């Protein structure tokens, strides 16, 4: 059993990033014709593309629904980058529902979100997410959260199911060693001294922080799971604010160079309707 699993046969309903929006998920399932237990009159199967958690009002509720559907055989699911953050105890924007370290800052941006206080509930969430694969495939279709890279998929295929965090940590450690050898870590510290503000402060525009850019690109070089769940990246031309953080790398539109016959379905990528609310990410700047 590997981190790349077989996609069920037959007709599918593929659901992208939910991010804690339990009410929207339930409404969508009813709209698609599923009953409360995940049965469909046409025998369809649900496929979830990851990013069940963070930012929305009820991440525990969403995980509970997906867990029940997967356990009962009515759905399959893969992990996204937000699930990996949780498994690695890496608090990021919107994860205050699970991590105390993010609670106060997230309450200013995402009010009224449910939190699992029962240790058994928290443990159940971790155990379910820990055992998710990162890709699904069958002869006519491929499923991944962010980017399908043949080389990254083959490396993930060699990792055991249930070993998502261990494999990710191992590749991150290799990236950290390379960053140290290339003085990326040292240069990032120097950049933080010159520009000491929080990268989540959208009101303070930073200069282009080259070492921060190099650090993200370095991780993608060593970590195939980051490629599959975060995407392929290039240096940005200037800092931009997306996902409540200043960023210095931009995602590649990798699908423009994908030449294989088997189609791929992904989630992860987004843009806002209101261009004045948040700087558009370069990937969708002209869309």
N, C-alpha and C positions, 0 to 999 in steps of 0.2 A: 504494500500500500504506500503510495507516494503522494507528494504535494500536488501532483497533477493527476486528476481523477477522470473517470469516464462520465461523459454527459449522458443522461437518460435518453432513450429512444422516444420517438413520438413527438406530438406537438408540445410546444413550450410557451410559457409566458415569462418573459425576462424582465426583472424589476431592478432598476438602478439604485443609486445611493438614497437611503431613507433618512439617515441622520436624525434619528429620534422622533420623527414625525409619525407617531403611532396612529393618530386619527386619520391622517391621509393614507397610510398603509391599509387600514381596515376598509376605508372607503374604496380604494383601488381594488382590493380583493373582491369586494361585493360587486363592483362594476364589471370585473372580469368574469363573474359567475361562480366564484368559489363560495362554499358554505363555511361555517365557523370552524370546521375541522380540516379545511383545505381540500375537500373533495370538489371535483368539477364534473358536470354532467357529460362532458366530452372526453373525460379522462386525461385532461391536460396536466402538465407538471410545472410547478413554479421554479424559477431559477433566480437566485438573489446574487447581485454583483458585488456585495460588500459595502463597507461604510454604513453600517446599521446605526452607529452611535455618534455622539457628540453634537453640540450646538442646538439640537431640537429639544422639545419639552419632555420627551419620555423615552430616553435610550433604553432603560431597563425593560420597559413594556415592549419595545420593538424587538429586542433580543429574545424576550420570552416568546413572542409570536413566531419568530423565525426558528427558534430552537424547537418548539413544539411541532412545526410543520416539517422540519428536517428529520426529527426523531421518528415521526409517524410515517415517513416515506413519501410525503406529499410534495416535498421540495428538496432542492439541493442548493448549496450556498458556497461562496468562496470568501476569503478574507480580503479586505481592503487595507489601505494604509492606516486608517483610524483604528482598526482592530489590532494591527501590529503595534501601534503606539501604546494601546492599553496593555497588551501582553508584555511589553518590555518595560512597563512602569515609566513611561515617557510622557509626562503630562504636556499636552498641546492645547491650542485654542479650542474651547468648547468642551473640554473633558472634565470640567468642574463637577459634573454629575457623579464622577467616579473618584477623582483625585482631589483631596482637600487642598493641595497646593494651588489649584486653579480656581477654587470656589469663589473667592471674593472678586477676582478679576473677571470671571465669566458671568457673575451675577449682574455686572454692569452692562453686559452685552446680550446675555441670553437669560432673561428673568424667568422665574417659575419653572424650573426643570426638576423632574423627579430624581431622587437619589436612592440607591439601594443601601440601607443601613444594616440590614441583617447579614452577618458574615456568610451564612449559608447561601444567600442569594448572590452575593458578590463572588463567592467561589464557583457557583454554578455558571455565572456569566463567563468567568475566566476559562473554565474547563470546556465549555462549548466552543468559544472562539479559538482556543488552543488547538482544537482538532480539525479546524477547517483547512481545506486545500487552498491553493492560490490560483489554480486554473482547472478548467474542465474542457474536455474535447470529445468529439466523435467525428466520423468520417466527413460530415457535411458542415460542421460548425465548431468554432472555438470560443471559449468564454474566459475572459481575464479582466481584472479590475481596471488597469490603466493602459498597458501596452503589451502587445504580443511580440516578443523577441525570441526567435528560435533558439539562440544560444542560451538565453536566460531560462527559457522553458526547460531545455535539456538539463541544466544544472539543478533546477527545482525538481525535475522528475527523479533525480537520484537521491532526494531527501525523503525520509520517512514521514508518512502522515502522522501528525502529532508533534513533529519536530520543527514546527514553524519558527518558534522563538529561538530555539537553539541554533538553527541554521542562520537566521538573521543576525543573531549576536556574533556568531563566528565571522561572518563576512564584514560586519561592522568593525570588529576588532582588527581585521586586516586593513580596512580603510583607515582606521585610526593610526596604525603603525606607519602607513604610507604618508599620512598627513604630517606625522611627526618628522619623518625623514625629509619631507619636502618643505619643512618649516611652515606649513599651513597653520598649524596650531599656534605657533609663535606669532605669526603675522596677524591672525585673528585677534589675539590678545592686544596687539598694538593698535589694531583698528578700533577695538572697544575702548581703548584709552583716548583715542582721538575723537571718537563719536560714542559717548557713553550712554546714549539713550536706549530705551526699549524698542526693539524692532516691531513691536505690536502697537507702537504709538503712531497712528496714522497722521497726526498733525505735524510731526517732525520728519521732514524728508531727509534721509541720509545721503551722503555722497555715495558713489559706487564703491562698495566694499569688496575689493577684488579677492581677498583671502576668503571671505564668506562665500563668494561665488565658487572659488576653487574647491572649497570644502565640500559643497554639494555635488559638484561634478566628480570629485574623487570618490565619494560614496557610491555613485552610480557605476563607476568603473569596477569596483570590487564586489558590489552586492547585487546579484541578479534578482533577488526578491524585491529590492527597492525599485528596480527597473519595471518589474511586473505590476507593482502596486502603486508606484508614483509616476512612472513614465520615463521616457528618454528626455534628456534635458540638454540645452545649449546655454552658453553665456547670454544674459540679457544685454541689451544695448544701454539701458539705464535702469535704476531702481524702479520697481512698481509695487503697489500695495494690493495684495490679493489674499483672500483667506485670512484677513485680519493680521497681515504680517508683511513687512517690506521684504521683497525678494530680489535676487540678483541672477537667478537662472530662469529660463523660460522653457516650457515644455515643447518638445518637438511635435509637429503634426506628422507623426511617424506613418500614419495610414496612407499618406500621399506617396510613400515609397514601398508600401507593402505589395508584393507581386505574387504571392501564393494564391492558389485557387480557392482555398477554404476561407470563407468569411469569418470575421472576428466581431464579437459583440463586447463592448466595453462600457464602463461607467466613468466615474472619477472627474471627468472634464465638465466645466460649467462656465457660465457667464451670467452677469446680472442683467435684468431687464432695464433698470434705470442706470444709464451711463454716468450720471452725476453722483450716484451713491458710493461708488467704489471705482477706483482705477481699473480699467479693463486689462485683463491679462493679455500679453502679446499674441497668444495663440488665436484669440478671437477678436483682435483689435479691429479688423476690417470686415467682420461678419455682420 
